[in-house]
Amino acid sequence: MKKIFFLALLFCISQVAFSQNVIGLFNKANNFFYYMEEAKYDSAHMYFDDAEKAKVSPENLKQIWESIKSKLGKVKMLEAVGSRVQGEFFSVTVEGKFENDDQNFILGFNKSEKLVGLYMPPKLATYTPPSYSDTTKYQEKSAYLGSKDQQLAAIVTTPKNVTNFPMVVLVHGSGPSDMDETIGANKPFKDLAIGLAAKGIGSVRYVKRTLLYANQFNKAFTVKEEVIDDAVAAIALAKTINGVDQKNIYLLGHSLGGMLAPQLATLSPSLNGIILAAAPARKLTDIIIEQNKYFFDLAKDTTAAVKKQLDEILIDVERSRLTQLGNMKPDSTIIGLPASYWINLNNYDQIATAKKLNKRILIIQGGNDFQVTQKDFNLWDAALSKKKNVNLQFYPELNHLLAVQTEKGTSAQYKTPANVSEKLIDDIALWIKGKPMSQ
């Protein structure tokens, strides 16, 4: 039985096994659909890998295309708009607009740039701006982090008609992520930027390095390369924004970003405070084990085969507890990440680091978060609640993306648009401004 790790928190970083000519693949995807639309099915068939040609014939392609058009109507537009590496394959997303409806297509290419799959993804709900969005209260400008050769796109959001305003740098959770920290139909960082701007607070958000430069992460690395370096650069950028109060720069770390926030505070003395949102207080190994057990219990499948699978998964996860290499190579992979990464993270104590800080600290946690749970909040509370520079706020109804939910549920809830809680944004703004938060 194939073992499948559920890494809701730890979205594994793609291992880029080859370099692809993106423009060339876009052209091939566009040409494939050109031949389909022109009823030149023999020509379209030639784009498939030899093994796939034996499975699908030109006549099959004709039947597929005619069936699609009978439901969707005449083609208005078909154009490649996106791509991503998936293991040893490369997928290209083609946006399709038809007379009756829209439908995207995903084409899978192998190392030889031959088609090995054609998929019609179901239509998903799209992001909905929050009710507290008011474009008259803020403005956004593009910016960049990093060197000329490896730039990361960023957006600086600032309040209109406000001077000497605070700034917040938003730092992502685990895995590749865009500047909005998009997950399904949710964009928590965009919501935070919009909501805080309406309260007179600016922000910086940026594309995570693992999304744009995944090929840099197919060898040994640590959280320094994944998170720390770019977050420090974003803090430096925040201080240069016109109208900012340089004594009021904050960092909001979400999930892994929250876990690393105390370390970032020690590296950036200019920060006035840090906000830990859904931040693990435990080791990631413990978080992953808890997640797997949660989904095992949720499935209510107590058969011996499934129990055996869970036991095997947990044994593999336990391998991530290492704190030194020994005879292992730094790039040895353990549940999707190199040994160097686990050693670096396992030798970091976020609670001890936070205890030593004199900066302001706000810790926020949702009760409907199935990824980082109240157990972590309770550990933060036990260790830091007596410190005068620390505030802790628990929100029973919030999930991992800081949105209101009626239950913990699963990652399926991320497919439905849900914005960051306005009450939470109000509390963050009050805390930044040194005012009492709601109870």
KATAMO-V220469 format. One record per run of one state. SS is the DSSP state (hx for helix, st for strand, lp for the rest). FROM is the first residue (numbers start at 1). TO is the last residue. If there is no record, write none. Layout:
ss: {SS	SS}
from: {FROM	FROM}
to: {TO	TO}
//
This chain:
ss: {lp	hx	lp	hx	lp	st	lp	hx	lp	hx	lp	st	lp	st	lp	st	lp	st	lp	st	lp	st	lp	st	lp	st	lp	st	lp	st	hx	lp	st	lp	hx	lp	hx	lp	hx	lp	st	lp	hx	lp	st	lp	hx	lp	hx	lp	st	lp	st	hx	lp	hx	lp	st	lp	hx	lp	st	lp	st	lp	st	lp	hx	lp	st	lp	hx	lp}
from: {1	22	38	41	46	48	49	50	54	58	73	75	87	89	99	102	103	105	110	115	120	138	146	152	160	165	172	182	184	186	188	199	202	207	209	213	214	218	223	239	244	255	256	268	273	278	284	300	304	322	333	335	337	339	347	350	356	360	367	374	385	390	396	398	399	403	405	411	416	420	421	422	433}
to: {21	37	40	45	47	48	49	53	57	72	74	86	88	98	101	102	104	109	114	119	137	145	151	159	164	171	181	183	185	187	198	201	206	208	212	213	217	222	238	243	254	255	267	272	277	283	299	303	321	332	334	336	338	346	349	355	359	366	373	384	389	395	397	398	402	404	410	415	419	420	421	432	439}
//
